[in-house]
Amino acid sequence: MNIRNHVPFTKRRDGGNTVAPRKRADARRNEETLLEAAAAAFVASGVNVPVREIAAQAGVGVGTFYRHFPTRADLVVAVYRHQIEACADAGPALLAEDGTAHQALAAWIDMFVDFLVTKHGLAEALQSDQATFETLHGYFLERLLPVCERLMEAAREAGEVRADVSAYEVMRGVGNLCAGAADERYDARRLAGVFVQGLRVSG
């Protein structure tokens, strides 16, 4: 096997190649832990939660935090993308589990609600970089709409949900239900659950 085809290289000034540095395993673990801690903190306190609280929850120092995410915008973007990928990966996994396609759809929507609540405040946090926000929104649709379409298709094929509602309408509807998540008297997850139950075929 030609290892040059499998290991990333960068060019040296003398024209040769050097192996591109990779993050150490502990650095990758720290980053993953920080992203998960930040996502939870965003849900609980919004995107302006103090950095020291996120670092403490992740069990790392503030210096380690800033090595991974030099600015708050870097953190918000990273959390956004991390949550998108988690949602995208969850769809096929849920369909592969025991249970009905509607149960898989309901579980995925539950996770999607968590993502949307985590996302709350993103536009404000990135208001100085509208291009970044627009790029992330496009990435969101590109990754998650096909997942929702597959879940809806499986549920329709099983005769479990209505055929006249599109995946885009489902995502948009759940998004609208999550718009009031900042009000502690309002339970977006419960309302989304009612919405998903309403997709079921009656009879």
C-alpha positions in Angstrom: 0.0 0.0 0.0 1.3 3.4 -0.9 1.1 5.4 2.3 1.3 8.7 0.5 -2.2 8.2 -0.7 -3.5 7.9 2.8 -1.6 10.5 4.9 -2.2 14.2 4.4 1.0 16.2 3.4 1.9 19.8 3.3 4.5 21.4 1.1 7.9 22.5 2.6 9.6 25.6 1.3 12.3 23.5 -0.3 9.6 21.7 -2.3 9.5 18.5 -0.2 6.5 17.1 1.7 5.9 16.9 5.4 3.1 15.1 7.2 0.4 17.5 8.2 0.0 17.7 12.0 -3.0 15.9 13.5 -4.8 16.8 16.7 -3.7 14.6 19.6 -6.3 12.2 20.9 -6.6 14.1 24.2 -7.0 17.4 22.2 -9.9 15.8 20.2 -11.5 14.5 23.4 -11.2 18.0 25.0 -12.8 19.6 21.9 -15.7 17.1 21.9 -16.3 17.5 25.6 -16.2 21.3 25.2 -18.8 21.2 22.4 -21.1 19.0 24.4 -20.8 21.2 27.5 -21.3 24.3 25.4 -24.4 22.8 23.7 -25.9 22.0 27.1 -25.0 25.5 28.5 -26.6 27.2 25.4 -29.8 25.3 26.1 -29.8 26.3 29.8 -28.5 29.8 29.6 -28.2 31.0 26.0 -25.2 31.6 23.8 -23.8 34.3 26.1 -23.1 31.9 29.0 -19.7 32.7 30.5 -16.8 30.8 29.0 -15.6 29.8 32.5 -18.9 28.0 33.1 -18.5 26.0 29.9 -14.8 25.2 30.7 -15.7 24.1 34.2 -18.5 21.9 33.0 -16.1 20.3 30.5 -13.5 19.8 33.2 -10.8 21.9 31.4 -9.1 25.2 32.0 -10.1 28.4 30.4 -6.8 28.4 28.5 -7.7 25.1 26.9 -11.0 26.5 25.9 -9.5 29.4 24.1 -6.9 27.2 22.3 -9.9 25.4 20.7 -12.2 28.4 20.3 -10.4 31.7 20.2 -13.7 33.7 19.9 -17.3 33.1 21.0 -18.3 33.1 17.3 -15.9 30.2 16.7 -17.6 28.3 19.5 -21.1 29.0 18.3 -20.3 27.9 14.8 -18.6 24.8 16.0 -21.5 23.9 18.3 -24.0 24.5 15.5 -22.1 22.2 13.1 -21.6 19.6 15.8 -25.3 19.5 16.5 -26.2 19.3 12.9 -23.9 16.3 12.4 -25.3 14.6 15.5 -28.9 15.0 14.1 -27.9 13.8 10.7 -26.2 10.7 12.1 -29.1 9.9 14.4 -31.8 9.5 11.6 -30.4 6.3 10.0 -29.5 4.9 13.5 -33.0 5.4 14.8 -34.6 3.7 11.8 -32.3 0.7 12.3 -33.4 0.2 15.9 -36.4 -1.9 16.9 -39.7 0.0 16.8 -41.9 1.6 14.2 -40.9 4.2 11.7 -43.2 6.7 13.4 -41.3 6.1 16.7 -38.0 6.7 14.9 -39.5 10.0 13.5 -40.7 11.1 16.9 -37.4 10.4 18.5 -35.6 12.3 15.8 -37.9 15.3 16.1 -37.2 15.2 19.8 -33.5 15.5 19.1 -34.2 18.2 16.4 -36.0 20.2 19.1 -32.9 20.1 21.3 -30.9 21.3 18.3 -33.2 24.2 17.6 -33.2 25.3 21.2 -29.4 25.1 21.3 -29.4 27.2 18.1 -31.4 29.9 19.8 -29.5 33.2 19.7 -27.2 32.1 16.9 -28.2 35.0 14.6 -27.5 37.6 17.3 -24.1 36.0 18.2 -23.0 36.1 14.5 -24.7 39.4 13.5 -21.3 40.8 12.5 -20.8 38.0 10.0 -24.0 37.6 8.0 -22.2 35.5 5.4 -21.2 32.9 8.0 -24.8 32.7 9.2 -26.1 32.2 5.7 -23.5 29.5 5.0 -24.5 27.7 8.2 -28.2 27.9 7.3 -27.5 26.3 3.9 -25.5 23.6 5.6 -28.3 23.0 8.0 -30.8 22.3 5.2 -28.4 20.3 3.1 -27.6 17.9 5.9 -30.9 17.6 7.8 -33.7 17.9 5.2 -32.7 14.6 3.5 -32.7 12.9 6.9 -36.2 14.1 7.7 -37.3 13.1 4.2 -36.1 9.5 4.7 -37.8 9.2 8.1 -41.1 10.6 6.7 -40.8 8.3 3.7 -40.3 5.2 5.9 -43.3 6.2 8.1 -45.5 6.8 5.0 -44.5 3.4 3.5 -45.5 1.8 6.8 -48.9 3.6 6.6 -48.2 5.4 9.9 -48.2 9.1 8.8 -50.2 11.3 6.5 -49.0 11.5 2.9 -49.9 15.1 2.3 -47.3 16.7 4.6 -43.7 17.2 3.4 -40.5 16.9 5.3 -39.8 20.6 4.8 -43.2 21.4 6.3 -42.4 19.2 9.3 -39.1 20.9 9.9 -40.5 24.4 9.4 -43.5 23.6 11.7 -41.3 22.3 14.5 -39.0 25.3 14.0 -41.9 27.6 14.5 -43.0 25.7 17.6 -39.5 26.2 19.0 -39.6 30.0 18.5 -41.0 30.6 22.0 -38.5 28.3 23.8 -37.1 31.2 25.8 -40.3 31.5 27.7 -40.0 29.1 30.7 -43.9 28.7 30.7 -43.7 27.2 27.2 -42.6 23.6 26.6 -41.4 23.3 23.0 -40.7 19.6 23.3 -44.2 18.8 24.5 -45.8 20.9 21.7 -43.5 19.2 19.1 -44.6 15.9 20.4 -48.3 16.9 20.0 -47.4 18.0 16.4 -45.8 14.6 15.6 -48.7 12.7 17.0 -50.9 14.8 14.7 -49.0 13.4 11.7 -50.3 9.9 12.4 -52.9 8.4 10.1 -56.2 8.2 12.0 -58.3 5.1 12.1 
